[in-house]
Amino acid sequence: MVSVEREVAADPEAVWALVSDLANMGDWSPENDGGSWTGDAIEAEVGAVFRGRNHNGRRRWQTNVEVVECDPPHRLVFRLRIGPLGGCDWIYEIQPTEAGCLVTESWVDNRSWLLVKIGRLASGVADRATHNRAGMEATLENLAAAVEAA
């Protein structure tokens, strides 16, 4: 698991509004370009599926993730699963503090060796853990800047 955290000078509800709005995640993530909810889903709730768009340089790919935990404004978990090849979980946890809240973003790698190889070919990223840590740090910085400016 890779985790990063950032103190944010904003109410947990304000941060929740941003992290649970997956369609606009591309506004602060260096790799994700947003996407759209599928089926009848219009927001983060358990069972909702989101089709995300991602990029690394000129490489582009899409993924489907399912919301597996949703506890506003505290915890959001969405899961990428590609059948028996495995996948990963993305977790956002928001804890109130005196100055606002502490936001933790985590990535849990559940990929099979084959999915690691396929992912490397699709994304161009050989060391996904290091790459994701840098991206998560940038995401939380951008997220904090957006919510603190509001």
Backbone hydrogen bonds, N-H to C=O, Kabsch-Sander energy under -0.5 kcal/mol:
donor,donor_aa,acceptor,acceptor_aa,energy
2,V,107,W,-2.3
4,V,105,E,-2.4
6,R,103,V,-2.3
8,V,101,C,-3.2
10,A,8,V,-1.9
14,A,11,D,-0.6
15,V,11,D,-1.8
16,W,12,P,-3.0
17,A,13,E,-2.1
18,L,14,A,-0.9
18,L,15,V,-0.7
19,V,15,V,-2.6
20,S,16,W,-2.5
21,D,18,L,-0.8
22,L,20,S,-1.4
24,N,21,D,-1.8
25,M,22,L,-1.4
27,D,24,N,-2.4
28,W,25,M,-1.8
29,S,25,M,-2.1
33,D,53,R,-3.8
35,G,23,A,-0.8
36,S,51,R,-2.0
38,T,49,V,-2.6
41,A,38,T,-1.6
47,G,67,V,-3.1
48,A,45,E,-2.6
50,F,65,V,-2.9
51,R,36,S,-3.1
52,G,50,F,-0.8
52,G,63,T,-2.8
53,R,34,G,-2.9
54,N,61,W,-2.7
55,H,31,E,-2.4
56,N,59,R,-2.1
59,R,56,N,-2.0
61,W,54,N,-1.8
63,T,52,G,-2.0
65,V,50,F,-2.6
66,E,79,R,-2.4
67,V,48,A,-2.8
68,V,66,E,-0.5
68,V,77,V,-2.6
69,E,77,V,-1.6
71,D,75,R,-3.2
74,H,71,D,-3.3
75,R,71,D,-1.8
76,L,92,Y,-2.4
77,V,69,E,-2.4
78,F,90,W,-2.3
79,R,66,E,-2.8
80,L,88,C,-3.0
81,R,64,N,-0.6
81,R,79,R,-0.6
82,I,86,G,-3.2
83,G,81,R,-0.5
85,L,82,I,-2.2
86,G,83,G,-1.4
87,G,110,N,-0.6
88,C,80,L,-1.9
89,D,108,V,-2.0
90,W,78,F,-2.8
91,I,106,S,-2.5
92,Y,76,L,-2.8
93,E,104,T,-2.6
94,I,74,H,-2.9
95,Q,102,L,-2.5
97,T,100,G,-1.9
100,G,97,T,-0.7
101,C,8,V,-2.2
102,L,95,Q,-3.1
103,V,6,R,-2.6
103,V,101,C,-0.6
104,T,93,E,-2.7
105,E,4,V,-2.6
106,S,91,I,-2.6
107,W,2,V,-2.7
108,V,89,D,-2.5
109,D,107,W,-0.6
110,N,87,G,-2.5
110,N,108,V,-0.7
112,S,85,L,-2.8
116,V,112,S,-2.1
117,K,113,W,-1.8
118,I,114,L,-2.6
119,G,115,L,-3.0
120,R,116,V,-2.0
121,L,117,K,-1.9
122,A,118,I,-2.6
123,S,119,G,-2.8
124,G,120,R,-2.1
126,A,124,G,-0.6
128,R,126,A,-0.9
131,H,127,D,-2.4
132,N,128,R,-3.0
133,R,129,A,-2.3
134,A,130,T,-2.0
135,G,131,H,-2.2
136,M,132,N,-3.2
137,E,133,R,-2.4
138,A,134,A,-2.1
139,T,135,G,-2.6
140,L,136,M,-2.5
141,E,137,E,-1.9
142,N,138,A,-2.7
143,L,139,T,-2.8
144,A,140,L,-2.5
145,A,141,E,-2.3
146,A,142,N,-2.3
147,V,143,L,-2.6
148,E,144,A,-2.7
149,A,145,A,-1.3
150,A,146,A,-0.7
